[in-house]
Every structure is written in structure tokens, then in C-alpha cells.
Amino acid sequence: VQLVESGGGLVQPGGSLRLSCAASGFTFSSYAMSWYRQVPGKERELVASISSGGGSTNYADSMKGRFTISRDNAKNTVYLQMNSLKPEDTAVYYCQAILQLAGYIYWGQGTQVTVSS
């Protein structure tokens, strides 16, 4: 099983980034997918989630209207479009796959996002 995040980097406040998470080694279309983020010294927090078929999404309040989660089951990839980025969005962003009924949870290695002028 592999989840490989990409697309992180340094961006100025107000800018945009698109994160990708490429999955392999499991039946991607059966799993709900989420993005989490973590800053040093703080707990990992949920950013956004999307159902296995993509029909249902959920966002943390501070991300609503700025971030969009989507997935392409044909490409085994989940995305996070981040707009109007703020310095407080600086964190390592992690991709998670979850098959809740079976208790399977997989994590990626994370990608750093830094919002700074």
C-alpha cells in the first residue's frame, strides 16, 4: 500500500496550491479519502474528506470556501485545491485512506506547505 502526496511548496499569502495523493496497492474506489495537516507541537487536524464515490465531502470550518477536495477513481488520486492561502495554513499535509467497516487506515508520508511572503 502506498499513498504519495505531491504539490506542496512555498506560496505567498493569497496564493493557491493543488495537492495530489496518488494511491496504489489497494482498491482506491472503495475507500473514503481525507486530507489532514499538522504543525509541530500540535495534533494532526482534519482538513477535508470525500466519500469513496466522491458524492459527499466534508470540510473543517476554517477551510470551507477556500479548499476543495476531489478525487479521480480512474487515476487512483485524490486532490486538494487550496485557494486564498494564509500563513496559518502552513503545515505538513497528509493524505489518509480509510475503509471504516474493516478498520483499515493508511497514511501518506506528507508534503510541506509553507505560506509566507
Secondary structure, 3 states (H helix, E strand, C coil): CEEEEECCEEECCCCCEEEEEEEECCCHHHCEEEEEEECCCCCCEEEEEECCCCCCEEECHHHCCCEEEEEECCCCEEEEEECCCCHHHCEEEEEEEEECCCCEEEECCCEEEEECC
